[in-house]
Amino acid sequence: MQLIDIGANLADASFDADRDEVIERAAAAGVRGMIVTGTGLDESESALALVERRSAVLRCTAGIHPHLAAQWTDAPQEARERLGGVLGSKLAVAAGECGLDYFRNLSPPAAQRAAFAGQLELAAEHGKPLFLHQRDAHDDFLAMLREHEAARLGGVAHCFTGGPGQAESYLGLGLHIGITGWVLDERRNHDLLKVIPLLPLDRVLLETDSPYLLPRHPDVKPHRKRRNEPCFLPYVAREVARRMGIDAEELFDAACGNAQALFGWPNAEPEQSDQQVASGRSDRQSLG
Protein backbone atom coordinates (compact mmCIF):
# COMPACT_ATOMS: atom_id res chain seq x y z
CA MET A 1 0.00 0.00 0.00
CA GLN A 2 1.21 3.50 -0.88
CA LEU A 3 -0.87 6.53 0.00
CA ILE A 4 -0.31 10.30 0.01
CA ASP A 5 -2.07 12.41 2.64
CA ILE A 6 -2.49 15.64 0.69
CA GLY A 7 -3.77 17.64 3.67
CA ALA A 8 -2.38 17.25 7.18
CA ASN A 9 -1.90 20.10 9.68
CA LEU A 10 1.27 18.60 11.09
CA ALA A 11 2.62 21.97 12.20
CA ASP A 12 -0.31 22.22 14.63
CA ALA A 13 0.62 22.43 18.32
CA SER A 14 -1.29 19.22 19.04
CA PHE A 15 1.61 17.35 17.42
CA ASP A 16 4.41 19.09 19.30
CA ALA A 17 4.93 16.28 21.82
CA ASP A 18 5.14 13.39 19.33
CA ARG A 19 5.43 14.76 15.78
CA ASP A 20 8.24 12.41 14.74
CA GLU A 21 6.30 9.41 16.08
CA VAL A 22 3.23 10.56 14.12
CA ILE A 23 5.29 10.63 10.92
CA GLU A 24 6.70 7.17 11.64
CA ARG A 25 3.25 5.73 12.38
CA ALA A 26 2.04 7.08 9.05
CA ALA A 27 4.89 5.35 7.22
CA ALA A 28 4.14 2.08 9.02
CA ALA A 29 0.49 2.37 7.89
CA GLY A 30 1.50 2.76 4.24
CA VAL A 31 1.32 6.54 3.98
CA ARG A 32 4.46 7.29 1.98
CA GLY A 33 4.12 11.08 2.00
CA MET A 34 2.22 13.94 3.59
CA ILE A 35 1.59 17.54 2.54
CA VAL A 36 1.60 19.90 5.51
CA THR A 37 -1.10 22.56 5.23
CA GLY A 38 -0.20 26.23 5.60
CA THR A 39 -3.19 28.08 7.06
CA GLY A 40 -1.65 31.46 7.95
CA LEU A 41 1.60 33.39 7.75
CA ASP A 42 3.25 31.87 10.81
CA GLU A 43 1.75 28.46 10.09
CA SER A 44 3.03 28.43 6.51
CA GLU A 45 6.54 29.33 7.61
CA SER A 46 6.41 26.70 10.35
CA ALA A 47 5.21 24.14 7.80
CA LEU A 48 8.17 24.88 5.55
CA ALA A 49 10.59 24.62 8.47
CA LEU A 50 9.15 21.22 9.34
CA VAL A 51 9.35 20.06 5.75
CA GLU A 52 12.97 21.15 5.45
CA ARG A 53 13.75 18.83 8.34
CA ARG A 54 11.80 15.86 6.93
CA SER A 55 11.86 16.47 3.18
CA ALA A 56 12.04 12.78 2.30
CA VAL A 57 8.39 12.35 3.34
CA LEU A 58 6.91 15.85 3.60
CA ARG A 59 5.96 18.80 1.41
CA CYS A 60 3.87 21.85 2.32
CA THR A 61 1.44 24.47 1.12
CA ALA A 62 1.47 28.21 1.91
CA GLY A 63 -1.66 30.26 2.39
CA ILE A 64 -4.04 32.23 4.58
CA HIS A 65 -7.27 30.52 5.59
CA PRO A 66 -10.39 32.69 5.11
CA HIS A 67 -10.86 32.80 8.89
CA LEU A 68 -7.56 34.72 9.04
CA ALA A 69 -8.22 37.05 6.10
CA ALA A 70 -7.10 40.08 8.14
CA GLN A 71 -3.54 38.79 7.89
CA TRP A 72 -3.76 39.75 4.23
CA THR A 73 -5.99 42.83 4.33
CA ASP A 74 -4.19 44.49 7.26
CA ALA A 75 -0.76 44.24 5.63
CA PRO A 76 -1.05 42.94 2.07
CA GLN A 77 2.54 43.67 1.09
CA GLU A 78 3.94 41.83 4.11
CA ALA A 79 1.56 38.92 3.51
CA ARG A 80 2.56 38.75 -0.15
CA GLU A 81 6.25 38.75 0.71
CA ARG A 82 6.01 36.16 3.47
CA LEU A 83 3.80 33.76 1.52
CA GLY A 84 5.90 34.33 -1.57
CA GLY A 85 8.98 33.42 0.42
CA VAL A 86 7.48 30.02 1.21
CA LEU A 87 6.02 29.46 -2.26
CA GLY A 88 9.43 30.17 -3.75
CA SER A 89 10.75 26.96 -2.18
CA LYS A 90 10.71 23.74 -4.17
CA LEU A 91 9.32 22.11 -1.04
CA ALA A 92 6.08 24.15 -1.24
CA VAL A 93 3.80 22.42 -3.73
CA ALA A 94 0.58 24.46 -3.57
CA ALA A 95 -0.87 27.86 -2.70
CA GLY A 96 -3.40 27.78 0.13
CA GLU A 97 -5.28 26.89 2.21
CA CYS A 98 -7.22 29.75 0.69
CA GLY A 99 -10.80 30.41 -0.29
CA LEU A 100 -14.08 31.53 1.27
CA ASP A 101 -15.98 30.46 4.38
CA TYR A 102 -19.36 32.11 4.96
CA PHE A 103 -20.48 29.42 7.42
CA ARG A 104 -18.81 31.05 10.40
CA ASN A 105 -17.81 34.38 8.88
CA LEU A 106 -14.93 34.72 11.33
CA SER A 107 -13.64 37.28 8.84
CA PRO A 108 -15.95 39.69 6.95
CA PRO A 109 -16.85 38.33 3.50
CA ALA A 110 -15.30 41.34 1.76
CA ALA A 111 -12.00 40.72 3.54
CA GLN A 112 -12.17 37.03 2.63
CA ARG A 113 -12.63 37.88 -1.03
CA ALA A 114 -9.74 40.32 -0.98
CA ALA A 115 -7.43 37.78 0.64
CA PHE A 116 -8.54 35.06 -1.76
CA ALA A 117 -8.01 37.27 -4.81
CA GLY A 118 -4.53 38.21 -3.63
CA GLN A 119 -3.57 34.59 -3.10
CA LEU A 120 -4.90 33.59 -6.50
CA GLU A 121 -2.61 36.20 -8.02
CA LEU A 122 0.30 34.95 -5.94
CA ALA A 123 -0.32 31.36 -7.00
CA ALA A 124 -0.24 32.40 -10.65
CA GLU A 125 3.03 34.31 -10.11
CA HIS A 126 4.69 31.23 -8.63
CA GLY A 127 3.05 28.69 -10.93
CA LYS A 128 1.67 26.63 -8.03
CA PRO A 129 -1.65 24.74 -7.96
CA LEU A 130 -4.34 25.72 -5.46
CA PHE A 131 -5.26 24.16 -2.12
CA LEU A 132 -8.83 25.41 -1.74
CA HIS A 133 -11.35 25.87 1.08
CA GLN A 134 -15.02 26.60 0.54
CA ARG A 135 -17.94 26.47 2.94
CA ASP A 136 -21.35 28.03 2.33
CA ALA A 137 -19.80 30.34 -0.27
CA HIS A 138 -20.04 28.30 -3.46
CA ASP A 139 -21.33 30.98 -5.84
CA ASP A 140 -18.75 33.65 -4.94
CA PHE A 141 -16.00 31.03 -4.74
CA LEU A 142 -16.78 29.65 -8.18
CA ALA A 143 -17.08 33.11 -9.73
CA MET A 144 -13.67 34.15 -8.41
CA LEU A 145 -11.99 30.98 -9.64
CA ARG A 146 -13.47 31.51 -13.09
CA GLU A 147 -12.11 35.06 -13.18
CA HIS A 148 -8.51 34.27 -12.23
CA GLU A 149 -5.68 32.79 -14.25
CA ALA A 150 -4.57 30.70 -11.26
CA ALA A 151 -7.45 28.25 -11.73
CA ARG A 152 -5.75 27.04 -14.91
CA LEU A 153 -2.88 25.75 -12.80
CA GLY A 154 -5.20 23.17 -11.25
CA GLY A 155 -5.80 22.47 -7.61
CA VAL A 156 -7.89 20.58 -5.12
CA ALA A 157 -11.21 21.31 -3.49
CA HIS A 158 -9.87 20.38 -0.05
CA CYS A 159 -12.12 18.47 2.35
CA PHE A 160 -14.99 18.35 -0.12
CA THR A 161 -18.36 17.78 1.53
CA GLY A 162 -20.82 19.05 -1.08
CA GLY A 163 -23.19 17.37 -3.48
CA PRO A 164 -23.08 16.50 -7.19
CA GLY A 165 -23.75 20.05 -8.39
CA GLN A 166 -20.76 21.51 -6.59
CA ALA A 167 -18.54 18.61 -7.59
CA GLU A 168 -19.49 19.01 -11.23
CA SER A 169 -18.63 22.72 -11.12
CA TYR A 170 -15.19 22.08 -9.64
CA LEU A 171 -14.41 19.21 -11.96
CA GLY A 172 -15.39 21.47 -14.85
CA LEU A 173 -12.64 23.85 -13.76
CA GLY A 174 -10.13 21.02 -13.80
CA LEU A 175 -9.93 20.70 -10.02
CA HIS A 176 -9.35 17.53 -8.04
CA ILE A 177 -11.64 16.51 -5.17
CA GLY A 178 -10.09 15.92 -1.74
CA ILE A 179 -11.92 13.42 0.47
CA THR A 180 -11.43 13.13 4.22
CA GLY A 181 -12.86 11.11 7.09
CA TRP A 182 -16.12 12.97 6.47
CA VAL A 183 -16.97 9.98 4.24
CA LEU A 184 -17.19 7.83 7.40
CA ASP A 185 -19.39 10.25 9.35
CA GLU A 186 -22.89 8.87 8.92
CA ARG A 187 -24.33 11.95 10.67
CA ARG A 188 -23.42 14.33 7.85
CA ASN A 189 -21.92 12.49 4.85
CA HIS A 190 -25.16 12.19 2.87
CA ASP A 191 -24.32 14.69 0.12
CA LEU A 192 -20.78 13.38 -0.23
CA LEU A 193 -21.97 9.81 -0.64
CA LYS A 194 -23.98 10.88 -3.69
CA VAL A 195 -20.83 12.23 -5.30
CA ILE A 196 -18.24 9.53 -4.67
CA PRO A 197 -19.62 6.85 -7.06
CA LEU A 198 -19.60 9.42 -9.86
CA LEU A 199 -16.09 10.83 -9.40
CA PRO A 200 -13.55 10.25 -12.18
CA LEU A 201 -10.81 8.09 -10.76
CA ASP A 202 -8.14 10.48 -12.04
CA ARG A 203 -9.51 13.38 -9.94
CA VAL A 204 -9.64 11.74 -6.49
CA LEU A 205 -7.25 12.79 -3.73
CA LEU A 206 -7.19 11.55 -0.14
CA GLU A 207 -6.49 13.50 3.03
CA THR A 208 -6.98 13.36 6.77
CA ASP A 209 -7.07 17.10 7.63
CA SER A 210 -5.30 16.01 10.82
CA PRO A 211 -5.71 16.72 13.69
CA TYR A 212 -9.35 17.24 12.72
CA LEU A 213 -12.01 14.88 11.34
CA LEU A 214 -11.03 11.68 13.12
CA PRO A 215 -12.65 8.87 11.09
CA ARG A 216 -15.69 7.34 12.76
CA HIS A 217 -14.64 3.71 12.51
CA PRO A 218 -14.58 1.12 15.30
CA ASP A 219 -10.95 0.19 14.57
CA VAL A 220 -9.65 3.76 14.75
CA LYS A 221 -7.98 4.21 18.14
CA PRO A 222 -6.49 7.71 18.48
CA HIS A 223 -3.12 7.96 20.20
CA ARG A 224 -4.27 11.19 21.81
CA LYS A 225 -7.87 12.01 22.68
CA ARG A 226 -9.92 12.73 19.54
CA ARG A 227 -6.79 13.65 17.53
CA ASN A 228 -6.67 12.50 13.95
CA GLU A 229 -3.36 11.73 12.28
CA PRO A 230 -2.14 10.51 8.88
CA CYS A 231 -1.84 6.85 9.91
CA PHE A 232 -5.65 6.69 9.75
CA LEU A 233 -5.77 7.59 6.04
CA PRO A 234 -6.19 3.93 4.96
CA TYR A 235 -9.62 3.87 6.64
CA VAL A 236 -10.69 6.80 4.49
CA ALA A 237 -9.19 5.24 1.38
CA ARG A 238 -10.89 1.87 1.83
CA GLU A 239 -14.29 3.48 2.38
CA VAL A 240 -13.90 5.64 -0.72
CA ALA A 241 -12.94 2.57 -2.76
CA ARG A 242 -15.96 0.70 -1.42
CA ARG A 243 -18.27 3.56 -2.33
CA MET A 244 -16.72 3.79 -5.81
CA GLY A 245 -17.17 0.07 -6.30
CA ILE A 246 -13.51 -0.62 -7.07
CA ASP A 247 -10.69 -2.58 -5.51
CA ALA A 248 -8.89 -0.69 -2.76
CA GLU A 249 -5.48 -1.17 -4.40
CA GLU A 250 -6.78 0.43 -7.58
CA LEU A 251 -7.81 3.51 -5.64
CA PHE A 252 -4.53 3.62 -3.69
CA ASP A 253 -2.54 3.60 -6.93
CA ALA A 254 -4.77 6.15 -8.63
CA ALA A 255 -4.85 8.60 -5.73
CA CYS A 256 -1.07 8.45 -5.34
CA GLY A 257 -0.62 9.03 -9.06
CA ASN A 258 -3.06 11.94 -8.95
CA ALA A 259 -1.07 13.58 -6.16
CA GLN A 260 2.11 13.19 -8.17
CA ALA A 261 0.48 14.65 -11.28
CA LEU A 262 -0.97 17.67 -9.49
CA PHE A 263 1.81 18.53 -7.06
CA GLY A 264 4.83 17.14 -8.91
CA TRP A 265 5.61 14.99 -5.87
CA PRO A 266 6.48 12.27 -4.95
CA ASN A 267 8.83 12.07 -7.91
CA ALA A 268 9.99 8.90 -9.57
CA GLU A 269 13.61 9.92 -8.92
CA PRO A 270 15.18 9.39 -5.47
CA GLU A 271 14.79 12.32 -3.11
CA GLN A 272 17.75 14.56 -2.38
CA SER A 273 18.89 14.68 1.20
CA ASP A 274 17.11 17.17 3.45
CA GLN A 275 20.24 19.31 3.54
CA GLN A 276 20.57 19.37 -0.24
CA VAL A 277 16.95 20.34 -0.77
CA ALA A 278 16.93 23.00 1.93
CA SER A 279 20.10 24.55 0.54
CA GLY A 280 18.40 25.10 -2.80
CA ARG A 281 16.20 27.26 -0.96
CA SER A 282 -12.55 5.71 -16.75
CA ASP A 283 -14.94 3.41 -18.07
CA ARG A 284 -17.46 4.25 -15.39
CA GLN A 285 -20.08 6.98 -15.80
CA SER A 286 -18.76 10.03 -14.03
CA LEU A 287 -19.21 13.71 -13.35
CA GLY A 288 -16.00 14.61 -15.21
C-alpha positions as CSV (number, residue, x, y, z in Angstrom):
1,M,0.0,0.0,0.0
2,Q,1.2,3.5,-0.9
3,L,-0.9,6.5,0.0
4,I,-0.3,10.3,0.0
5,D,-2.1,12.4,2.6
6,I,-2.5,15.6,0.7
7,G,-3.8,17.6,3.7
8,A,-2.4,17.2,7.2
9,N,-1.9,20.1,9.7
10,L,1.3,18.6,11.1
11,A,2.6,22.0,12.2
12,D,-0.3,22.2,14.6
13,A,0.6,22.4,18.3
14,S,-1.3,19.2,19.0
15,F,1.6,17.3,17.4
16,D,4.4,19.1,19.3
17,A,4.9,16.3,21.8
18,D,5.1,13.4,19.3
19,R,5.4,14.8,15.8
20,D,8.2,12.4,14.7
21,E,6.3,9.4,16.1
22,V,3.2,10.6,14.1
23,I,5.3,10.6,10.9
24,E,6.7,7.2,11.6
25,R,3.2,5.7,12.4
26,A,2.0,7.1,9.1
27,A,4.9,5.4,7.2
28,A,4.1,2.1,9.0
29,A,0.5,2.4,7.9
30,G,1.5,2.8,4.2
31,V,1.3,6.5,4.0
32,R,4.5,7.3,2.0
33,G,4.1,11.1,2.0
34,M,2.2,13.9,3.6
35,I,1.6,17.5,2.5
36,V,1.6,19.9,5.5
37,T,-1.1,22.6,5.2
38,G,-0.2,26.2,5.6
39,T,-3.2,28.1,7.1
40,G,-1.7,31.5,7.9
41,L,1.6,33.4,7.7
42,D,3.3,31.9,10.8
43,E,1.7,28.5,10.1
44,S,3.0,28.4,6.5
45,E,6.5,29.3,7.6
46,S,6.4,26.7,10.3
47,A,5.2,24.1,7.8
48,L,8.2,24.9,5.6
49,A,10.6,24.6,8.5
50,L,9.2,21.2,9.3
51,V,9.4,20.1,5.7
52,E,13.0,21.2,5.4
53,R,13.8,18.8,8.3
54,R,11.8,15.9,6.9
55,S,11.9,16.5,3.2
56,A,12.0,12.8,2.3
57,V,8.4,12.3,3.3
58,L,6.9,15.9,3.6
59,R,6.0,18.8,1.4
60,C,3.9,21.8,2.3
61,T,1.4,24.5,1.1
62,A,1.5,28.2,1.9
63,G,-1.7,30.3,2.4
64,I,-4.0,32.2,4.6
65,H,-7.3,30.5,5.6
66,P,-10.4,32.7,5.1
67,H,-10.9,32.8,8.9
68,L,-7.6,34.7,9.0
69,A,-8.2,37.1,6.1
70,A,-7.1,40.1,8.1
71,Q,-3.5,38.8,7.9
72,W,-3.8,39.8,4.2
73,T,-6.0,42.8,4.3
74,D,-4.2,44.5,7.3
75,A,-0.8,44.2,5.6
76,P,-1.1,42.9,2.1
77,Q,2.5,43.7,1.1
78,E,3.9,41.8,4.1
79,A,1.6,38.9,3.5
80,R,2.6,38.7,-0.1
81,E,6.3,38.8,0.7
82,R,6.0,36.2,3.5
83,L,3.8,33.8,1.5
84,G,5.9,34.3,-1.6
85,G,9.0,33.4,0.4
86,V,7.5,30.0,1.2
87,L,6.0,29.5,-2.3
88,G,9.4,30.2,-3.7
89,S,10.7,27.0,-2.2
90,K,10.7,23.7,-4.2
91,L,9.3,22.1,-1.0
92,A,6.1,24.1,-1.2
93,V,3.8,22.4,-3.7
94,A,0.6,24.5,-3.6
95,A,-0.9,27.9,-2.7
96,G,-3.4,27.8,0.1
97,E,-5.3,26.9,2.2
98,C,-7.2,29.7,0.7
99,G,-10.8,30.4,-0.3
100,L,-14.1,31.5,1.3
101,D,-16.0,30.5,4.4
102,Y,-19.4,32.1,5.0
103,F,-20.5,29.4,7.4
104,R,-18.8,31.0,10.4
105,N,-17.8,34.4,8.9
106,L,-14.9,34.7,11.3
107,S,-13.6,37.3,8.8
108,P,-15.9,39.7,6.9
109,P,-16.8,38.3,3.5
110,A,-15.3,41.3,1.8
111,A,-12.0,40.7,3.5
112,Q,-12.2,37.0,2.6
113,R,-12.6,37.9,-1.0
114,A,-9.7,40.3,-1.0
115,A,-7.4,37.8,0.6
116,F,-8.5,35.1,-1.8
117,A,-8.0,37.3,-4.8
118,G,-4.5,38.2,-3.6
119,Q,-3.6,34.6,-3.1
120,L,-4.9,33.6,-6.5
121,E,-2.6,36.2,-8.0
122,L,0.3,35.0,-5.9
123,A,-0.3,31.4,-7.0
124,A,-0.2,32.4,-10.6
125,E,3.0,34.3,-10.1
126,H,4.7,31.2,-8.6
127,G,3.1,28.7,-10.9
128,K,1.7,26.6,-8.0
129,P,-1.6,24.7,-8.0
130,L,-4.3,25.7,-5.5
131,F,-5.3,24.2,-2.1
132,L,-8.8,25.4,-1.7
133,H,-11.3,25.9,1.1
134,Q,-15.0,26.6,0.5
135,R,-17.9,26.5,2.9
136,D,-21.3,28.0,2.3
137,A,-19.8,30.3,-0.3
138,H,-20.0,28.3,-3.5
139,D,-21.3,31.0,-5.8
140,D,-18.7,33.6,-4.9
141,F,-16.0,31.0,-4.7
142,L,-16.8,29.6,-8.2
143,A,-17.1,33.1,-9.7
144,M,-13.7,34.2,-8.4
145,L,-12.0,31.0,-9.6
146,R,-13.5,31.5,-13.1
147,E,-12.1,35.1,-13.2
148,H,-8.5,34.3,-12.2
149,E,-5.7,32.8,-14.2
150,A,-4.6,30.7,-11.3
151,A,-7.4,28.3,-11.7
152,R,-5.7,27.0,-14.9
153,L,-2.9,25.7,-12.8
154,G,-5.2,23.2,-11.3
155,G,-5.8,22.5,-7.6
156,V,-7.9,20.6,-5.1
157,A,-11.2,21.3,-3.5
158,H,-9.9,20.4,-0.1
159,C,-12.1,18.5,2.3
160,F,-15.0,18.4,-0.1
161,T,-18.4,17.8,1.5
162,G,-20.8,19.0,-1.1
163,G,-23.2,17.4,-3.5
164,P,-23.1,16.5,-7.2
165,G,-23.8,20.0,-8.4
166,Q,-20.8,21.5,-6.6
167,A,-18.5,18.6,-7.6
168,E,-19.5,19.0,-11.2
169,S,-18.6,22.7,-11.1
170,Y,-15.2,22.1,-9.6
171,L,-14.4,19.2,-12.0
172,G,-15.4,21.5,-14.9
173,L,-12.6,23.9,-13.8
174,G,-10.1,21.0,-13.8
175,L,-9.9,20.7,-10.0
176,H,-9.4,17.5,-8.0
177,I,-11.6,16.5,-5.2
178,G,-10.1,15.9,-1.7
179,I,-11.9,13.4,0.5
180,T,-11.4,13.1,4.2
181,G,-12.9,11.1,7.1
182,W,-16.1,13.0,6.5
183,V,-17.0,10.0,4.2
184,L,-17.2,7.8,7.4
185,D,-19.4,10.2,9.4
186,E,-22.9,8.9,8.9
187,R,-24.3,12.0,10.7
188,R,-23.4,14.3,7.8
189,N,-21.9,12.5,4.8
190,H,-25.2,12.2,2.9
191,D,-24.3,14.7,0.1
192,L,-20.8,13.4,-0.2
193,L,-22.0,9.8,-0.6
194,K,-24.0,10.9,-3.7
195,V,-20.8,12.2,-5.3
196,I,-18.2,9.5,-4.7
197,P,-19.6,6.8,-7.1
198,L,-19.6,9.4,-9.9
199,L,-16.1,10.8,-9.4
200,P,-13.6,10.3,-12.2
201,L,-10.8,8.1,-10.8
202,D,-8.1,10.5,-12.0
203,R,-9.5,13.4,-9.9
204,V,-9.6,11.7,-6.5
205,L,-7.3,12.8,-3.7
206,L,-7.2,11.6,-0.1
207,E,-6.5,13.5,3.0
208,T,-7.0,13.4,6.8
209,D,-7.1,17.1,7.6
210,S,-5.3,16.0,10.8
211,P,-5.7,16.7,13.7
212,Y,-9.4,17.2,12.7
213,L,-12.0,14.9,11.3
214,L,-11.0,11.7,13.1
215,P,-12.7,8.9,11.1
216,R,-15.7,7.3,12.8
217,H,-14.6,3.7,12.5
218,P,-14.6,1.1,15.3
219,D,-10.9,0.2,14.6
220,V,-9.7,3.8,14.8
221,K,-8.0,4.2,18.1
222,P,-6.5,7.7,18.5
223,H,-3.1,8.0,20.2
224,R,-4.3,11.2,21.8
225,K,-7.9,12.0,22.7
226,R,-9.9,12.7,19.5
227,R,-6.8,13.6,17.5
228,N,-6.7,12.5,13.9
229,E,-3.4,11.7,12.3
230,P,-2.1,10.5,8.9
231,C,-1.8,6.8,9.9
232,F,-5.6,6.7,9.8
233,L,-5.8,7.6,6.0
234,P,-6.2,3.9,5.0
235,Y,-9.6,3.9,6.6
236,V,-10.7,6.8,4.5
237,A,-9.2,5.2,1.4
238,R,-10.9,1.9,1.8
239,E,-14.3,3.5,2.4
240,V,-13.9,5.6,-0.7
241,A,-12.9,2.6,-2.8
242,R,-16.0,0.7,-1.4
243,R,-18.3,3.6,-2.3
244,M,-16.7,3.8,-5.8
245,G,-17.2,0.1,-6.3
246,I,-13.5,-0.6,-7.1
247,D,-10.7,-2.6,-5.5
248,A,-8.9,-0.7,-2.8
249,E,-5.5,-1.2,-4.4
250,E,-6.8,0.4,-7.6
251,L,-7.8,3.5,-5.6
252,F,-4.5,3.6,-3.7
253,D,-2.5,3.6,-6.9
254,A,-4.8,6.2,-8.6
255,A,-4.8,8.6,-5.7
256,C,-1.1,8.4,-5.3
257,G,-0.6,9.0,-9.1
258,N,-3.1,11.9,-8.9
259,A,-1.1,13.6,-6.2
260,Q,2.1,13.2,-8.2
261,A,0.5,14.6,-11.3
262,L,-1.0,17.7,-9.5
263,F,1.8,18.5,-7.1
264,G,4.8,17.1,-8.9
265,W,5.6,15.0,-5.9
266,P,6.5,12.3,-4.9
267,N,8.8,12.1,-7.9
268,A,10.0,8.9,-9.6
269,E,13.6,9.9,-8.9
270,P,15.2,9.4,-5.5
271,E,14.8,12.3,-3.1
272,Q,17.7,14.6,-2.4
273,S,18.9,14.7,1.2
274,D,17.1,17.2,3.4
275,Q,20.2,19.3,3.5
276,Q,20.6,19.4,-0.2
277,V,17.0,20.3,-0.8
278,A,16.9,23.0,1.9
279,S,20.1,24.5,0.5
280,G,18.4,25.1,-2.8
281,R,16.2,27.3,-1.0
282,S,-12.6,5.7,-16.7
283,D,-14.9,3.4,-18.1
284,R,-17.5,4.3,-15.4
285,Q,-20.1,7.0,-15.8
286,S,-18.8,10.0,-14.0
287,L,-19.2,13.7,-13.3
288,G,-16.0,14.6,-15.2
